Amino acid sequence: MVFGLLVMLVGALAVVAAVLTADGTNVELLGLDITALGLYLIGLGSGLALLWGFSISKWGTKRSLRQRRESKQLNELSEKLEKRDAERRDDDEDRDKNTDRDY
């Protein structure tokens, strides 16, 4: 999830840097003269980075939510099992007391 956010940040910074440094027909990005094709490829790469970063973040969030849900279910089942075991032990103890009286 964090990796996705970092990729989106890099893509957004590239877009902002390209937009802010464009001056008419001359484009200078981070001190380098860029051609129109170069600017197009930078924009394409930035857009792909944003899309890829969003996808990674979305996948990470879904995975995290699923793990939390599964953990909660396991805890609930564990509590039910412990409660059932305690009831069974109490029943066994009651039965043992009743059988001791019969002898």
C-alpha positions as CSV (number, residue, x, y, z in Angstrom):
1,M,0.0,0.0,0.0
2,V,2.8,2.4,0.9
3,F,4.7,1.5,-2.3
4,G,1.6,2.3,-4.3
5,L,1.4,5.7,-2.7
6,L,5.1,6.4,-3.4
7,V,4.7,5.4,-7.1
8,M,1.7,7.8,-7.4
9,L,3.7,10.5,-5.8
10,V,6.6,10.1,-8.2
11,G,4.1,10.2,-11.2
12,A,2.4,13.3,-9.9
13,L,5.7,15.0,-9.3
14,A,6.8,14.3,-12.9
15,V,3.5,15.7,-14.2
16,V,3.8,18.8,-12.1
17,A,7.5,19.3,-13.0
18,A,6.7,19.0,-16.7
19,V,3.7,21.4,-16.6
20,L,5.6,24.0,-14.5
21,T,8.7,24.0,-16.6
22,A,7.0,24.1,-20.1
23,D,7.6,27.5,-21.8
24,G,6.0,27.7,-25.3
25,T,7.8,25.3,-27.6
26,N,10.9,24.9,-25.4
27,V,10.6,22.4,-22.6
28,E,13.2,22.0,-20.0
29,L,12.6,19.4,-17.3
30,L,15.0,19.2,-14.4
31,G,17.6,21.1,-16.3
32,L,17.4,19.0,-19.5
33,D,16.0,20.1,-22.8
34,I,13.2,17.7,-23.8
35,T,11.7,17.2,-27.2
36,A,7.9,16.9,-27.9
37,L,8.3,13.1,-28.1
38,G,10.2,13.1,-24.8
39,L,7.6,15.1,-23.1
40,Y,4.9,12.8,-24.4
41,L,6.7,9.7,-23.1
42,I,7.3,11.4,-19.7
43,G,3.6,12.2,-19.6
44,L,2.7,8.6,-20.6
45,G,5.1,7.2,-18.0
46,S,3.7,9.5,-15.3
47,G,0.2,8.5,-16.1
48,L,1.1,4.8,-16.0
49,A,2.9,5.3,-12.7
50,L,-0.2,7.0,-11.2
51,L,-2.5,4.2,-12.5
52,W,-0.1,1.5,-11.3
53,G,0.3,3.1,-7.9
54,F,-3.4,3.4,-7.5
55,S,-3.8,-0.3,-8.4
56,I,-1.2,-1.3,-5.9
57,S,-2.7,0.8,-3.1
58,K,-6.2,-0.6,-3.8
59,W,-4.9,-4.2,-3.8
60,G,-3.0,-3.6,-0.5
61,T,-6.1,-2.0,1.1
62,K,-8.3,-4.9,0.1
63,R,-5.7,-7.4,1.4
64,S,-5.4,-5.6,4.7
65,L,-9.1,-5.5,5.2
66,R,-9.5,-9.2,4.4
67,Q,-6.8,-10.1,6.9
68,R,-8.4,-8.0,9.6
69,R,-11.8,-9.6,8.9
70,E,-10.3,-13.1,9.0
71,S,-8.4,-12.3,12.2
72,K,-11.6,-11.1,13.8
73,Q,-13.5,-14.3,12.7
74,L,-10.7,-16.5,14.1
75,N,-10.8,-14.6,17.4
76,E,-14.6,-15.1,17.6
77,L,-14.3,-18.8,16.8
78,S,-11.5,-19.2,19.4
79,E,-13.6,-17.5,22.1
80,K,-16.6,-19.8,21.2
81,L,-14.3,-22.9,21.4
82,E,-12.9,-21.8,24.8
83,K,-16.4,-21.2,26.1
84,R,-17.6,-24.6,24.8
85,D,-14.5,-26.3,26.3
86,A,-15.2,-24.6,29.7
87,E,-18.8,-25.8,29.6
88,R,-17.8,-29.3,28.7
89,R,-15.3,-29.4,31.7
90,D,-18.0,-28.1,34.0
91,D,-20.4,-30.8,32.8
92,D,-17.7,-33.5,33.2
93,E,-17.0,-32.3,36.8
94,D,-20.7,-32.3,37.6
95,R,-21.0,-35.9,36.2
96,D,-18.0,-37.0,38.2
97,K,-19.5,-35.6,41.4
98,N,-22.8,-37.3,40.7
99,T,-21.1,-40.7,40.0
100,D,-19.0,-40.4,43.2
101,R,-22.2,-40.0,45.3
102,D,-23.6,-43.2,43.8
103,Y,-20.8,-45.4,45.1
